Amino acid sequence: MIKRSNWTINAIEIIERDYQRSADTHLIPLPLPDVPGIMLYIKDESTHPTGSLKHRLARSLFLYALCNGWVNEDTTIIEASSGSTAVSEAYFARMLGLPFIAVMPRSTARAKVEKIAFYGGRCHFVDRPGDVYAEAQRLADACGGHYMDQFTYAERATDWRGNNNIAESIFAQMRREPCPVPRWIVCGAGTGGTSATIGRFARFNRHDTRICVADPEASVFHRHWADATVQTSLDRPSLIEGIGRARVEPSFIPSLVDRMIVVPDVASIAATRVLSRRLGRPCGGSTGTNLWACVQLAQEMARAGECGSIVSILCDHGDRYASTYFDDAWIAAQGLDTAPWEARLDAFFKTGVLPDA
């Protein structure tokens, strides 16, 4: 019989205690008074202790690694990340007293870098986003550490049948709403883990819910979904951190996705700013990507005379993007003008109709 180390048993218990201390995140209705019969909800994942949806993933990845025997009391934890997963993993690494190194693009928002440092982690930068994978593995090999590899393990580390994953939480919170089974759940794809978890949960419970992935234009995911032979994108990387990739990640399961909506970066940033004003607090860019897709779906449902609910995700807090998405000078430096796109979205919330570009 294999005897588990006391340290491993205690580490799992520490993470489980942290989970028990954390309340669930809120499901916020976003009124659409001029789109009768269609209700929009935003699942606010920014209220997790580390401020993003990735808190759930980091917890699952640590438990997966611990239960697989990949991590012990001497293990350095290494992750390839655009920021939010690394912030959350740094939190759990500190909780267990383990060193943590985040391998990330040099362009990652400064606030995320500072948060990783706050939790005791160290950042290792690469100039090309596509280099994060090999560099993370190289560092892990060099120091005898463990490369968490969220892009491979996101969809398998999460218990998609339940155990308070995001899908179970959404459906539980929707039970008393007028249309308790969402017509659509909209999310982005960075690893693909969220869409896989929600898609599997919906199928397992026989819910008539479709999964839509909102994807940046530069991402390969929507191209791969349409044509499985497409594996990479050579476009300039998206400005929207956390979602959209240049390669198809192992955790992205296209057969679980019913619809892909491609969203220009300028539309994502405009939607981020509009939603932040409506909520009275800032949210991140991937949330704007989600919102733009939700508006398109609401328009289509209204034109078809359909009723029902749409649920999406507020992925992280906008404080991390004060120097980017909420900085007019930064936006102008990217050659973008969000004003016309913001005006279109404001018009939708006032009239129920999204004007043509």
C-alpha positions in Angstrom: 0.0 0.0 0.0 1.3 3.5 -0.9 1.6 5.7 2.1 0.8 9.4 1.4 3.2 11.9 3.0 1.9 13.9 5.9 2.9 17.1 4.0 0.7 16.1 1.0 -2.3 15.3 3.2 -1.9 18.6 5.0 -1.4 20.6 1.8 -4.7 19.2 0.4 -6.4 20.0 3.7 -5.1 23.6 3.6 -6.5 24.2 0.1 -9.8 22.7 1.1 -10.1 24.9 4.2 -9.4 27.9 2.0 -12.3 26.8 -0.3 -14.6 26.4 2.7 -13.8 30.0 3.8 -14.7 31.4 0.4 -18.3 32.3 -0.4 -19.7 31.8 -3.9 -19.5 34.6 -6.5 -22.5 36.7 -7.4 -24.7 36.4 -10.4 -25.7 39.9 -11.5 -28.7 40.6 -13.7 -28.0 43.2 -16.4 -31.4 44.6 -17.3 -32.4 44.8 -21.0 -35.7 46.6 -20.7 -36.0 47.2 -24.4 -35.4 43.5 -25.3 -38.5 41.9 -23.9 -38.3 38.3 -22.9 -34.5 38.1 -22.9 -32.6 38.3 -19.6 -28.8 38.8 -19.3 -26.8 37.8 -16.3 -23.1 38.2 -15.5 -21.3 35.8 -13.2 -18.9 38.0 -11.2 -15.7 35.9 -10.8 -13.7 39.0 -9.8 -14.8 38.6 -6.2 -12.6 35.5 -5.6 -9.7 36.1 -3.2 -7.3 36.6 -6.1 -9.7 38.6 -8.2 -10.5 36.4 -11.2 -12.1 33.3 -12.7 -8.7 31.7 -12.6 -8.9 31.3 -8.8 -11.1 28.2 -9.5 -8.6 26.8 -12.0 -5.6 27.4 -9.8 -7.2 25.5 -6.9 -8.1 22.6 -9.2 -4.6 22.5 -10.7 -2.9 22.4 -7.3 -5.2 19.6 -6.0 -4.7 17.7 -9.3 -0.9 18.0 -9.0 -0.9 17.1 -5.3 -3.1 14.1 -5.7 -1.0 12.9 -8.7 2.1 13.1 -6.5 3.8 15.7 -8.7 4.3 18.3 -6.0 5.9 17.9 -2.6 7.3 20.3 0.1 10.4 21.0 -1.9 8.8 21.6 -5.3 9.2 24.9 -7.2 5.9 25.7 -9.0 6.2 27.1 -12.5 3.4 28.3 -14.8 3.1 29.8 -18.3 0.5 32.5 -18.1 -0.6 35.9 -19.3 -1.2 36.9 -15.7 -4.4 35.9 -14.0 -3.7 32.2 -13.6 -0.2 33.1 -12.3 -1.7 35.5 -9.7 -4.0 32.8 -8.4 -1.3 30.1 -8.4 1.1 32.4 -6.6 -1.6 32.7 -3.9 -1.9 29.0 -3.4 1.9 28.5 -3.6 2.4 31.0 -0.8 -0.3 29.2 1.2 1.7 26.0 0.9 5.1 27.6 1.4 6.3 26.8 -2.1 8.4 28.9 -4.5 6.5 30.1 -7.6 7.8 31.4 -10.9 5.4 32.8 -13.6 6.7 32.7 -17.2 4.8 35.4 -19.1 5.0 37.8 -22.0 6.8 41.1 -21.3 3.6 42.9 -22.3 1.6 41.6 -19.4 -0.3 44.3 -17.4 2.0 45.7 -14.7 -0.7 45.3 -12.1 -0.7 41.5 -12.6 3.1 41.4 -12.2 2.8 43.4 -9.0 0.2 41.1 -7.6 2.3 38.0 -8.3 5.1 39.7 -6.4 2.7 40.5 -3.6 2.0 36.8 -3.1 5.7 36.0 -3.1 6.0 34.8 -6.7 8.7 35.8 -9.2 8.1 36.7 -12.9 10.2 35.5 -15.7 9.6 37.4 -19.0 9.7 36.4 -22.6 9.5 38.7 -25.6 7.3 36.4 -27.7 4.1 35.1 -26.2 4.5 31.8 -28.0 7.8 31.1 -26.1 6.1 30.8 -22.7 5.5 27.0 -22.9 9.0 25.9 -23.7 10.6 28.4 -21.3 8.4 27.2 -18.5 9.3 23.6 -19.1 13.0 24.5 -19.4 12.9 26.3 -16.0 11.1 23.3 -14.4 13.7 20.9 -15.8 16.5 23.1 -14.7 15.4 23.4 -11.0 13.6 20.1 -10.6 10.3 21.9 -10.3 6.8 21.2 -11.5 5.4 23.0 -14.6 1.6 23.2 -13.9 0.8 23.6 -17.6 -2.7 25.1 -17.3 -3.1 24.8 -21.1 -2.9 21.0 -21.0 -4.5 20.3 -17.7 -7.3 22.9 -17.3 -10.1 20.7 -18.7 -9.1 17.5 -16.9 -8.1 19.0 -13.5 -11.6 20.5 -13.0 -14.4 18.1 -11.8 -17.0 18.9 -14.5 -19.7 16.8 -12.9 -20.0 19.1 -9.9 -17.9 20.0 -6.8 -19.0 23.6 -7.1 -17.4 24.2 -10.5 -18.5 27.4 -12.2 -21.2 25.5 -14.2 -22.8 24.0 -11.2 -22.8 27.4 -9.5 -24.4 29.1 -12.4 -27.3 26.6 -12.7 -27.8 26.6 -9.0 -28.1 30.4 -8.9 -30.4 30.5 -11.9 -33.0 28.2 -10.3 -35.4 30.9 -9.2 -35.0 33.1 -12.2 -37.8 33.4 -14.8 -35.9 31.3 -17.3 -33.8 29.1 -15.0 -32.1 27.1 -17.8 -29.9 29.5 -19.8 -30.4 29.4 -23.6 -26.8 30.4 -23.9 -23.8 30.5 -21.7 -21.0 32.7 -23.1 -17.4 32.5 -22.2 -13.9 33.1 -23.6 -11.2 30.6 -24.2 -7.6 30.9 -23.0 -7.0 27.3 -22.1 -10.4 26.1 -23.1 -11.1 24.7 -19.7 -14.1 26.9 -18.9 -16.0 26.1 -22.0 -15.1 22.4 -21.6 -16.4 22.3 -18.0 -19.6 24.2 -18.7 -20.3 22.2 -21.9 -19.8 18.8 -20.1 -21.8 19.8 -17.1 -24.7 21.0 -19.3 -24.7 17.7 -21.2 -24.3 15.5 -18.1 -27.4 17.1 -16.6 -29.3 17.1 -19.8 -29.8 20.9 -19.9 -30.9 22.5 -23.1 -28.2 25.1 -22.9 -25.8 26.0 -25.7 -22.2 27.1 -25.2 -20.8 30.1 -27.1 -17.2 31.0 -27.0 -16.4 34.7 -27.7 -13.0 34.8 -29.3 -10.6 37.7 -30.4 -10.0 38.1 -34.1 -6.4 37.1 -33.8 -7.1 33.9 -32.0 -6.7 30.5 -33.6 -9.6 28.9 -31.6 -12.4 30.1 -33.9 -10.5 29.0 -37.0 -9.8 25.6 -35.5 -13.5 25.2 -34.5 -14.5 25.9 -38.2 -11.6 23.8 -39.7 -9.9 21.2 -37.5 -6.8 21.3 -39.7 -6.0 24.9 -38.6 -3.7 24.6 -35.6 -1.9 28.0 -35.4 -2.5 31.7 -36.1 0.2 34.0 -37.4 -1.7 37.2 -36.7 -0.4 39.9 -34.4 -1.4 38.8 -30.8 -4.7 40.1 -29.5 -4.7 43.0 -27.1 -7.2 41.1 -24.9 -5.2 39.4 -22.1 -6.2 36.0 -20.9 -8.2 34.7 -23.9 -7.4 33.9 -27.5 -4.2 32.0 -28.4 -1.9 31.6 -31.4 -1.9 27.8 -31.0 -4.7 25.3 -30.3 -4.4 24.4 -26.6 -4.9 20.8 -25.5 -7.7 21.8 -23.1 -9.8 23.4 -25.9 -12.5 20.8 -26.9 -14.3 22.2 -30.0 -17.0 19.5 -29.9 -18.3 21.0 -26.7 -18.8 24.5 -28.3 -22.0 25.2 -30.2 -21.1 28.6 -31.5 -18.0 30.9 -31.9 -18.4 34.6 -32.1 -15.4 36.6 -33.4 -14.9 39.9 -31.6 -12.5 42.7 -32.8 -10.2 44.0 -30.0 -11.7 47.5 -30.3 -15.2 46.1 -29.7 -13.9 44.2 -26.6 -12.3 47.2 -25.2 -15.3 49.4 -25.9 -17.6 46.9 -24.3 -15.3 46.7 -21.3 -15.6 50.4 -20.8 -19.4 50.5 -21.3 -20.1 47.6 -18.9 -17.7 49.1 -16.3 -19.8 52.3 -16.4 -23.0 50.4 -16.0 -21.7 48.3 -13.1 -20.1 51.3 -11.4 -16.7 49.5 -11.2 -14.1 48.4 -13.8 -13.9 44.9 -15.3 -11.3 43.3 -17.6 -11.0 43.1 -21.3 -12.2 39.5 -21.7 -15.4 40.4 -20.0 -15.9 43.0 -22.7 -15.4 40.3 -25.4 -18.0 38.2 -23.7 -20.5 41.1 -23.5 -20.2 41.9 -27.2 -21.0 38.3 -28.0 -24.0 38.4 -25.6 -25.4 41.5 -27.3 -25.2 39.7 -30.7 -27.0 36.7 -29.3 -29.7 38.8 -27.7 -30.2 40.6 -31.0 -30.6 37.3 -32.9 -33.0 35.9 -30.3 -35.1 39.0 -30.4 -35.3 39.0 -34.2 -36.3 35.3 -34.1 -39.0 36.0 -31.4 -37.2 33.8 -28.9 -37.3 34.3 -25.1 -34.8 33.1 -22.6 -31.7 33.8 -20.6 -28.1 34.4 -21.5 -25.4 34.0 -18.8 -21.8 35.2 -19.2 -18.8 35.8 -17.0 -17.1 38.8 -15.5 -13.6 37.3 -15.6 -11.5 39.7 -13.6 -11.4 43.1 -12.0 -10.5 46.1 -14.2 -8.1 47.6 -11.7 -5.5 45.4 -13.4 -6.0 47.3 -16.7 -5.9 51.0 -15.5 -2.9 51.6 -17.7 -4.3 49.9 -20.8 -8.0 49.5 -21.5 -9.0 52.5 -19.3 -6.2 54.7 -20.5 -7.2 56.8 -23.6 -3.5 57.5 -24.5 -2.8 53.7 -24.5 -5.8 53.0 -26.7 -4.8 55.8 -29.1 -1.2 54.4 -29.2 -2.7 51.0 -30.4 -4.3 52.9 -33.3 -7.8 52.3 -32.0 -10.8 54.5 -31.5 -13.4 53.0 -29.2 -15.8 55.9 -29.2 -18.0 54.7 -32.1 -18.2 51.2 -30.7 -19.0 52.5 -27.2 -21.8 54.6 -28.7 -23.3 51.6 -30.5 -23.3 49.6 -27.3 -24.8 52.5 -25.3 -27.5 52.7 -27.9 -28.3 49.0 -27.5 -28.8 49.4 -23.8 -31.1 52.4 -24.4 -33.1 51.1 -27.4 -32.6 47.3 -27.5 -31.1 47.7 -31.0 -27.4 47.6 -31.8 -26.8 50.1 -34.6 -24.8 49.0 -37.6 -21.2 50.0 -37.8 
